[in-house]
Amino acid sequence: MISPKKIYLSPPHMCGSEQNYIAQAFNNNWIAPIGNNIDLFENSLGKFIKEGVYVTALNSGTAAIHLALIILGISKGDEVICQTLTFAASANPIRYLGATPIFVDSESDTWNISPVLMERAINHRIKLGKKPKAIIAIHLYGMPYKVNEIRKIADKYGIPIIEDSAEALGSTFRGVQCCSFGDLGIVSFNGNKIITTSAGGALITKNLDIKKKAIYLATQARDNAPHYQHSEIGYNYRMSNILAGIGRGQMEVLNNRIEARRNIYDNYKNKLERFPNIEFLNEPKGHFSNRWLSCILTASYELREEIRLSLEANNIESRPLWKPLHLQPVFIKFPSYIDGTSEDIFNRGLCLPSGSNLEEADQERVISVISSIISRRALKLA
């Protein structure tokens, strides 16, 4: 028996013009992490975000978080607030520097860091004599966090925000692009993101001197001298001119990719929200999500697993929502301020295929599998 076509969760989606920019890099022999594609990709991204930002193209979003922490002066023994419901890459750079992550639970409106628990964590750490040095706030699955509340608390205690927009390029809060709200912002262009450079990321700042510092650190911290001289530890984090060429092509279709993913989410919601045991995360007022991944909350862990395994049996990739970092073996020993929200979301949540190149017939396959399971369950209970 021939298996049905594989449906992936969030595959890359090329538009064709990427190859032209890659060819330019080869023709000009700019293959290293320097060249015209990098400058033009950074400029294109800056124009899209607006808000007077400067962009530094890097080889990953993780590298961008690492450099952001270094630029903010984070070092061994410092503490950094981090949302627990996120991918490990949000917190790994904290440990690169020997600092301590302080995990904070989510609120249910956006699934992002809870302002109430965040302030509670800050006050408790201050009482212990360890005021946090930074906050890493994440726009999970493209949904903006509670920007005003988080900023108000951060300003009250004088703590800078690293705005992790790895999943949120094109998302906005009150019409302003995400990754422009923090003291520093980051985006990711990993292969599964809304646009990709194969591997890549960027650091976003409104300060030109910080951009210069980021480039300096990302290119092995070479001093201005005729020989190789280094006064600081540097990193090999700059994006290559070839990958930036992919990024230039992807920027041409970014708005189309956002529209496609939002349409996919709307179709799932329209077809599945009639079932009482399936929930969707709606956009609070002022929030606009790129719907990087379409996610559902099921009525129970058992139902989530039944859906996931049935999709897998039909050659359809899905994935549980991020396992909270405070539950991860590598992070379990670190302080956390938890009320159970992220654990509940993890236990009941599932990411559905959401790629912008997902064909309508394939999306209907996904919907059909889920609908069959829930209808079958309803008959058993009848």
ABEGO torsion letter per residue (X at the ends): XBBBBBBBABBBBBAGAAAAAAAAAAAAGBABBBEAAAAAAAAAAAAAAEGGBBBBBBABAAAAAAAAAAAAGBBBGBBBBBBABBBAAAAAAAAAAGBBBBBBBBBAAAGBBBAAAAAAAAAAAAAAGBBBABBBBBBBGGBBBBAAAAAAAAAAAGBBBBBBAAAABGBBBGGBBBGAABABBBBBABAABABBAGBEBBBBBABAAAAAAAAAAAAGGBBBBABBBBABBBBBABBBAAAAAAAAAAAAAAAAAAAAAAAAAAAAAAAAAABAABBBBBBBBGBBBAGABBBBBBABAAAAAAAAAAAAAAGBBBBBBBBBAAABAAAAABBBBBAGAAAAAAAABBBBBABAABBAAAAAAAAAAAAAAAAAAAAAAX
